[in-house]
């Protein structure tokens, strides 16, 4: 296997050539936080939580899509990096339904965990908060776009199953994840595989509970 020599946080490592910074860091036991990333399924650098410093780069780079090269020097935990991640989390919360205590994913939510790690409380920014009706038309799941952070992991998971019944509709603050022509999930060819629910980092997609 061809390798390259890099430094991460001033420590030299030999990692696989062609790997991304995120993959290289994980291979040597260094954690870089992510939110929209799903290995080999959703590697789009959308959430900007995995940003790191690279010597010589004009700005922070997204570790999940940025390839390593010989002699690269990377910093994963500088004040600049941590401040950027914190700001990105604050911006996500600015349009997010923050009723965490009543959410089925409370204490098991990736967004909640990252906000706790970075000391984010959702009070710094207040953006446009559209209110979406719950979609419970499917027999197996409920979609709550009020808790969606537009990471597109569910879209990628649906595509990986060769179903592709959901995607991003509209643009800007009007962007939402849904079906074509805004049809409810119960009216499209969803196969109830549940992979979108498994991939969702928040409580936007949940199983229906038939035990109540």
JOTANOR-V241195 format. One record per run of one state. SS is the DSSP state (A for helix, B for strand, O for the rest). FROM is the first residue (numbers start at 1). LEN is the number of residues. If there is no record, write none. Layout:
# JOTANOR-V241195
ss=SS from=FROM len=LEN
ss=SS from=FROM len=LEN
This chain:
# JOTANOR-V241195
ss=O from=1 len=2
ss=B from=3 len=6
ss=O from=9 len=2
ss=B from=11 len=6
ss=O from=17 len=3
ss=B from=20 len=1
ss=A from=21 len=7
ss=O from=28 len=10
ss=B from=38 len=1
ss=O from=39 len=3
ss=B from=42 len=1
ss=O from=43 len=8
ss=B from=51 len=4
ss=O from=55 len=6
ss=B from=61 len=2
ss=O from=63 len=4
ss=B from=67 len=1
ss=O from=68 len=5
ss=B from=73 len=3
ss=O from=76 len=3
ss=A from=79 len=15
ss=O from=94 len=6
ss=A from=100 len=3
ss=O from=103 len=7
ss=A from=110 len=8
ss=O from=118 len=17
ss=B from=135 len=1
ss=O from=136 len=5
ss=B from=141 len=3
ss=O from=144 len=1
ss=A from=145 len=3
ss=O from=148 len=5
ss=A from=153 len=8
ss=O from=161 len=6
ss=B from=167 len=3
ss=O from=170 len=2
ss=A from=172 len=3
ss=O from=175 len=1
ss=B from=176 len=3
ss=O from=179 len=1
ss=A from=180 len=3
ss=O from=183 len=2
ss=A from=185 len=3
ss=O from=188 len=7
ss=A from=195 len=5
ss=O from=200 len=5
ss=B from=205 len=3
ss=O from=208 len=5
